[in-house]
């Protein structure tokens, strides 16, 4: 009986000392499949003017940057975390390899803000426990920074008031010349037909 009691005690001690295996859950699983839900302060899409489109044709990284921003609200957080370095690299190239014809202080500023917002958005997506509110806020600010960049490009290549006035003066002069030549032609036709000219 002593043997059974000792064996039972030994079995109980073995089972009581057994550690339970803890199942660890990756906190990213809950947020990996989420897409960006832009904040209400998201700006509208700004279209580039024809002059601006012509000016940025040689800017190699701009189309890829545009594609990243356009895809921002369709990609999942996991995709952004995995491909984030490529996105940051594109923003860095856009900042460093910009055409000389585009460079001014305002453009440098917009590109720096865009690069910074790209970094912070990728950092938010790469956290172990993603704070979705912060991630959505950063993604919205990244989108807005790109729209501000496009606005600045449009402003750089818009015509000045003097250029517009000069263009309208040329058009007005040509219209006046056409009107005068039409008047002369009308008068000559009236004279040929012996109609009194006023």
C-alpha positions as CSV (number, residue, x, y, z in Angstrom):
1,X,0.0,0.0,0.0
2,X,2.9,2.3,0.8
3,X,4.1,1.6,-2.7
4,X,0.8,2.7,-4.3
5,X,0.6,5.8,-2.1
6,X,4.1,6.8,-3.1
7,X,3.4,6.1,-6.8
8,X,0.2,8.1,-6.6
9,X,2.0,10.9,-4.9
10,X,4.8,10.8,-7.5
11,X,2.2,10.9,-10.4
12,X,0.3,13.8,-8.8
13,X,3.6,15.7,-8.3
14,X,4.5,15.2,-12.0
15,X,1.2,16.3,-13.2
16,X,1.0,19.3,-10.9
17,X,4.5,20.4,-11.9
18,X,3.7,20.2,-15.6
19,X,3.7,23.6,-17.2
20,X,0.9,24.5,-19.5
21,X,1.9,25.5,-22.9
22,X,0.8,29.0,-23.6
23,X,-0.5,29.7,-27.1
24,X,1.0,33.0,-28.2
25,X,-1.1,35.1,-30.6
26,X,0.6,37.5,-33.0
27,X,-1.0,40.8,-32.3
28,X,-0.4,41.8,-36.0
29,X,-2.9,39.2,-37.1
30,X,-5.7,41.4,-36.0
31,X,-4.6,44.4,-38.1
32,X,-2.7,42.8,-41.0
33,X,-5.7,42.7,-43.3
34,X,-7.0,46.2,-42.6
35,X,-6.9,48.9,-45.3
36,X,-6.5,52.6,-44.8
37,X,-9.6,54.4,-43.7
38,X,-8.8,58.1,-44.5
39,X,-9.7,60.7,-42.0
40,X,-12.3,63.3,-42.8
41,X,-9.6,65.9,-43.4
42,X,-8.4,64.1,-46.6
43,X,-7.9,66.6,-49.4
44,X,-9.4,66.1,-52.8
45,X,-7.2,64.8,-55.6
46,X,-5.4,67.7,-57.4
47,X,-4.9,67.2,-61.1
48,X,-1.7,68.5,-62.6
49,X,-2.0,71.1,-65.3
50,X,-0.7,70.4,-68.8
51,X,2.3,72.6,-68.3
52,X,3.1,70.8,-65.0
53,X,2.7,67.4,-66.7
54,X,5.2,68.5,-69.4
55,X,7.6,69.8,-66.8
56,X,7.7,66.6,-64.7
57,X,8.1,64.2,-67.7
58,X,11.8,63.7,-67.0
59,X,11.3,63.1,-63.2
60,X,11.8,59.4,-63.1
61,X,10.5,58.6,-59.6
62,X,7.4,60.7,-59.8
63,X,5.2,58.1,-61.6
64,X,6.1,55.4,-59.1
65,X,5.5,57.8,-56.2
66,X,2.1,58.6,-57.7
67,X,1.3,54.9,-58.0
68,X,2.2,54.4,-54.3
69,X,0.0,57.2,-53.2
70,X,-2.9,56.1,-55.4
71,X,-2.6,52.5,-54.0
72,X,-2.4,53.7,-50.4
73,X,-6.1,53.2,-49.6
74,X,-6.2,49.8,-51.3
75,X,-3.2,48.0,-49.9
76,X,-3.3,46.2,-46.6
77,X,-1.2,47.0,-43.6
78,X,0.8,43.8,-44.0
79,X,1.7,44.7,-47.6
80,X,2.8,48.2,-46.5
81,X,5.0,46.7,-43.7
82,X,6.6,44.2,-46.1
83,X,7.2,46.7,-48.9
84,X,7.7,49.8,-46.8
85,X,11.4,50.0,-47.6
86,X,10.6,50.3,-51.3
87,X,8.1,53.0,-50.7
88,X,10.6,54.9,-48.5
89,X,13.3,54.5,-51.2
90,X,10.9,55.9,-53.8
91,X,10.2,58.9,-51.7
92,X,13.9,59.4,-51.1
93,X,14.7,59.2,-54.8
94,X,11.9,61.6,-55.6
95,X,13.5,64.0,-53.1
96,X,17.1,63.6,-54.2
97,X,16.7,63.2,-58.0
98,X,14.3,66.0,-58.9
99,X,14.8,68.0,-62.1
100,X,16.7,71.2,-61.7
101,X,13.8,73.0,-63.4
102,X,11.5,72.0,-60.6
103,X,13.7,72.8,-57.6
104,X,12.9,75.8,-55.5
105,X,12.6,76.1,-51.7
106,X,8.9,75.4,-51.7
107,X,9.4,72.2,-53.7
108,X,12.2,71.1,-51.4
109,X,9.9,71.7,-48.4
110,X,7.0,69.7,-49.9
111,X,9.3,66.8,-50.8
112,X,10.8,66.8,-47.3
113,X,7.4,66.7,-45.7
114,X,6.3,63.9,-48.1
115,X,9.4,61.8,-47.2
116,X,8.8,62.3,-43.5
117,X,5.2,61.4,-43.8
118,X,6.1,58.3,-45.8
119,X,8.5,57.2,-43.0
120,X,6.0,57.8,-40.2
121,X,3.2,55.9,-42.1
122,X,5.5,52.9,-42.6
123,X,6.6,53.1,-39.0
124,X,3.0,53.0,-37.8
125,X,2.3,50.0,-40.0
126,X,5.4,48.2,-38.8
127,X,4.6,48.4,-35.1
128,X,4.0,45.1,-33.3
129,X,0.6,46.4,-32.1
130,X,-0.7,48.8,-34.8
131,X,-2.7,51.7,-33.4
132,X,-5.2,52.0,-36.3
133,X,-6.2,55.5,-35.4
134,X,-2.6,56.7,-35.6
135,X,-2.0,54.7,-38.7
136,X,-5.1,56.2,-40.5
137,X,-4.0,59.7,-39.4
138,X,-0.5,59.3,-40.8
139,X,-1.7,57.7,-44.0
140,X,-4.1,60.7,-44.5
141,X,-1.3,63.1,-43.8
142,X,0.9,61.3,-46.4
143,X,-1.9,61.6,-49.0
144,X,-2.4,65.3,-48.2
145,X,1.4,65.9,-48.4
146,X,1.4,64.4,-51.9
147,X,-1.6,66.6,-52.9
148,X,0.3,69.6,-51.6
149,X,3.3,68.6,-53.7
150,X,1.2,68.5,-56.8
151,X,-0.4,71.8,-56.0
152,X,3.1,73.3,-55.6
153,X,4.1,71.9,-59.0
154,X,1.0,73.5,-60.6
155,X,1.8,76.8,-58.9
156,X,5.4,76.7,-60.2
157,X,4.3,76.3,-63.8
158,X,1.2,78.5,-63.9
159,X,1.3,81.6,-66.0
160,X,1.9,84.9,-64.2
161,X,-0.7,87.7,-64.5
162,X,1.6,89.6,-66.8
163,X,1.9,86.6,-69.1
164,X,-1.9,86.2,-69.1
165,X,-2.4,89.9,-69.9
166,X,0.1,89.8,-72.7
167,X,-1.6,86.7,-74.1
168,X,-5.0,88.5,-74.0
169,X,-3.6,91.6,-75.6
170,X,-2.2,89.6,-78.5
171,X,-5.6,87.9,-78.9
172,X,-7.4,91.2,-78.7
173,X,-5.0,92.7,-81.3
174,X,-5.6,89.8,-83.6
175,X,-9.3,90.0,-83.2
176,X,-9.2,93.7,-83.8
177,X,-7.2,93.1,-87.0
178,X,-9.7,90.5,-88.2
179,X,-12.6,92.9,-87.4
180,X,-10.9,95.7,-89.3
181,X,-10.2,93.5,-92.3
182,X,-13.8,92.3,-92.3
183,X,-15.0,95.9,-92.2
184,X,-12.7,96.9,-95.1
185,X,-13.9,93.9,-97.2
186,X,-17.5,94.7,-96.5
187,X,-17.0,98.4,-97.5
188,X,-15.3,97.4,-100.7
189,X,-18.1,95.0,-101.6
190,X,-20.7,97.7,-100.9
191,X,-18.8,100.2,-103.2
192,X,-18.5,97.6,-106.0
193,X,-22.2,97.1,-105.8
194,X,-22.7,100.9,-105.6
195,X,-24.3,100.9,-102.2
196,X,-23.6,104.0,-100.1
197,X,-21.1,103.2,-97.2
198,X,-21.8,104.7,-93.8
